[in-house]
Amino acid sequence: MQSKFDHRSFKAFCGTLKEKRDGIAHGEEVLIQNVSDCIAWHDPAVELLDALVDTTMDVAVSH
């Protein structure tokens, strides 16, 4: 299946998310200074997941 997911619109967010994930996966100490640090990730993460779901469902319905 090929979808029309526009990965370019999420490239910067995914790059930053990967860096954070890699640090955690490799045992680096990750400190959260404020809850607002986490809240800032909420909307972009939900937008990414919504876009993935929407494009996947569009392709699945059309096939």
MDAnalysis code that builds the backbone (N, CA, C; Angstrom):
import MDAnalysis as mda
import numpy as np

u = mda.Universe.empty(189, n_residues=63, atom_resindex=np.repeat(np.arange(63), 3), trajectory=True)
u.add_TopologyAttr("name", ["N", "CA", "C"] * 63)
u.add_TopologyAttr("resid", np.arange(1, 64))
u.add_TopologyAttr("resname", ["MET", "GLN", "SER", "LYS", "PHE", "ASP", "HIS", "ARG", "SER", "PHE", "LYS", "ALA", "PHE", "CYS", "GLY", "THR", "LEU", "LYS", "GLU", "LYS", "ARG", "ASP", "GLY", "ILE", "ALA", "HIS", "GLY", "GLU", "GLU", "VAL", "LEU", "ILE", "GLN", "ASN", "VAL", "SER", "ASP", "CYS", "ILE", "ALA", "TRP", "HIS", "ASP", "PRO", "ALA", "VAL", "GLU", "LEU", "LEU", "ASP", "ALA", "LEU", "VAL", "ASP", "THR", "THR", "MET", "ASP", "VAL", "ALA", "VAL", "SER", "HIS"])
u.atoms.positions = np.array([
    [0.830, -1.174, 0.000],
    [0.000, 0.000, 0.000],
    [0.880, 1.245, 0.000],
    [0.507, 2.185, -0.814],
    [1.182, 3.476, -0.782],
    [0.175, 4.518, -0.340],
    [0.615, 5.385, 0.548],
    [-0.277, 6.446, 1.001],
    [0.278, 7.789, 0.550],
    [-0.540, 8.785, 0.680],
    [-0.136, 10.140, 0.313],
    [0.294, 10.918, 1.546],
    [0.783, 10.207, 2.547],
    [1.245, 10.861, 3.769],
    [2.375, 11.823, 3.430],
    [2.219, 13.063, 3.827],
    [3.210, 14.101, 3.536],
    [4.263, 14.138, 4.641],
    [5.251, 13.282, 4.513],
    [6.280, 13.189, 5.549],
    [7.094, 14.467, 5.682],
    [7.167, 15.256, 4.606],
    [7.951, 16.493, 4.664],
    [7.400, 17.471, 5.695],
    [6.082, 17.465, 5.881],
    [5.504, 18.406, 6.833],
    [5.817, 18.028, 8.282],
    [6.268, 16.796, 8.499],
    [6.595, 16.339, 9.854],
    [8.082, 16.040, 10.022],
    [8.880, 16.364, 9.015],
    [10.300, 15.994, 9.029],
    [11.047, 16.553, 10.243],
    [10.875, 17.825, 10.541],
    [11.591, 18.430, 11.674],
    [11.150, 17.812, 12.990],
    [9.845, 17.641, 13.159],
    [9.335, 17.052, 14.392],
    [9.852, 15.624, 14.556],
    [9.793, 14.841, 13.485],
    [10.251, 13.442, 13.574],
    [11.745, 13.356, 13.847],
    [12.518, 14.274, 13.287],
    [13.949, 14.283, 13.549],
    [14.250, 14.533, 15.017],
    [13.553, 15.501, 15.586],
    [13.735, 15.808, 17.005],
    [13.239, 14.659, 17.874],
    [12.109, 14.088, 17.494],
    [11.555, 12.956, 18.239],
    [12.513, 11.771, 18.217],
    [13.142, 11.521, 17.068],
    [14.110, 10.424, 16.954],
    [15.318, 10.665, 17.862],
    [15.797, 11.894, 17.917],
    [16.930, 12.206, 18.797],
    [16.579, 11.934, 20.257],
    [15.385, 12.327, 20.667],
    [14.936, 12.076, 22.043],
    [14.822, 10.573, 22.289],
    [14.231, 9.852, 21.335],
    [14.053, 8.415, 21.477],
    [15.394, 7.706, 21.558],
    [16.332, 8.115, 20.711],
    [17.659, 7.490, 20.715],
    [18.355, 7.686, 22.057],
    [18.227, 8.886, 22.615],
    [18.844, 9.152, 23.918],
    [18.283, 8.249, 24.998],
    [16.972, 8.086, 24.990],
    [16.325, 7.219, 25.982],
    [16.726, 5.760, 25.742],
    [16.698, 5.333, 24.478],
    [17.016, 3.937, 24.146],
    [18.454, 3.565, 24.481],
    [19.352, 4.533, 24.440],
    [20.763, 4.259, 24.712],
    [21.153, 4.588, 26.148],
    [20.150, 4.785, 26.979],
    [20.400, 4.946, 28.404],
    [20.896, 6.305, 28.847],
    [20.766, 7.298, 27.972],
    [21.177, 8.628, 28.384],
    [20.161, 9.174, 29.385],
    [20.652, 9.946, 30.298],
    [19.767, 10.546, 31.288],
    [19.002, 11.687, 30.622],
    [17.703, 11.579, 30.639],
    [16.856, 12.604, 30.037],
    [16.065, 13.263, 31.153],
    [16.281, 14.538, 31.312],
    [15.601, 15.267, 32.376],
    [14.523, 16.169, 31.799],
    [13.411, 16.189, 32.466],
    [12.325, 17.090, 32.114],
    [12.334, 18.210, 33.143],
    [12.550, 19.414, 32.676],
    [12.619, 20.559, 33.580],
    [11.235, 21.018, 34.018],
    [10.305, 21.055, 33.081],
    [8.960, 21.529, 33.347],
    [7.949, 20.641, 32.650],
    [6.760, 20.593, 33.185],
    [5.682, 19.870, 32.508],
    [5.438, 20.486, 31.142],
    [5.654, 21.790, 31.027],
    [5.441, 22.461, 29.739],
    [6.365, 21.905, 28.652],
    [7.516, 21.340, 29.040],
    [8.390, 20.691, 28.063],
    [7.675, 19.518, 27.397],
    [6.911, 18.786, 28.165],
    [6.170, 17.646, 27.630],
    [4.927, 18.096, 26.867],
    [4.275, 19.106, 27.380],
    [3.056, 19.599, 26.744],
    [3.359, 20.106, 25.336],
    [4.515, 20.682, 25.148],
    [4.890, 21.185, 23.825],
    [4.935, 20.075, 22.782],
    [5.141, 18.838, 23.191],
    [5.195, 17.700, 22.274],
    [3.815, 17.135, 21.968],
    [2.840, 17.462, 22.772],
    [1.512, 16.851, 22.654],
    [0.847, 17.120, 21.304],
    [0.655, 18.365, 20.956],
    [-0.058, 18.692, 19.721],
    [0.646, 18.174, 18.462],
    [1.955, 18.376, 18.319],
    [2.615, 17.836, 17.128],
    [2.529, 16.307, 17.044],
    [2.612, 15.627, 18.184],
    [2.521, 14.163, 18.174],
    [1.125, 13.708, 17.761],
    [0.106, 14.369, 18.265],
    [-1.265, 14.017, 17.898],
    [-1.507, 14.317, 16.422],
    [-0.989, 15.432, 15.923],
    [-1.136, 15.762, 14.500],
    [-0.479, 14.699, 13.622],
    [0.698, 14.251, 14.000],
    [1.398, 13.206, 13.258],
    [0.585, 11.919, 13.239],
    [0.109, 11.503, 14.395],
    [-0.673, 10.267, 14.475],
    [-1.978, 10.383, 13.699],
    [-2.649, 11.522, 13.797],
    [-3.887, 11.731, 13.041],
    [-3.648, 11.666, 11.543],
    [-2.570, 12.286, 11.086],
    [-2.249, 12.269, 9.654],
    [-1.943, 10.850, 9.181],
    [-1.214, 10.086, 9.986],
    [-0.922, 8.694, 9.627],
    [-2.198, 7.861, 9.538],
    [-3.075, 8.037, 10.507],
    [-4.341, 7.296, 10.511],
    [-5.181, 7.691, 9.303],
    [-5.318, 8.980, 9.057],
    [-6.144, 9.450, 7.947],
    [-5.673, 8.933, 6.607],
    [-4.350, 9.043, 6.348],
    [-3.841, 8.593, 5.047],
    [-3.913, 7.074, 4.919],
    [-3.682, 6.367, 6.001],
    [-3.791, 4.896, 5.967],
    [-5.216, 4.467, 5.712],
    [-6.170, 5.097, 6.379],
    [-7.580, 4.760, 6.187],
    [-8.034, 5.117, 4.769],
    [-7.583, 6.234, 4.235],
    [-7.941, 6.615, 2.866],
    [-7.494, 5.561, 1.873],
    [-6.268, 5.081, 2.022],
    [-5.748, 4.065, 1.123],
    [-6.502, 2.742, 1.313],
    [-6.747, 2.363, 2.544],
    [-7.440, 1.105, 2.817],
    [-8.852, 1.114, 2.252],
    [-9.541, 2.221, 2.372],
    [-10.916, 2.308, 1.871],
    [-10.950, 2.292, 0.349],
    [-9.934, 2.894, -0.278],
    [-9.932, 2.973, -1.739],
    [-9.428, 1.694, -2.418],
    [-8.979, 0.735, -1.645],
    [-8.484, -0.517, -2.255],
    [-9.383, -1.634, -1.869],
])
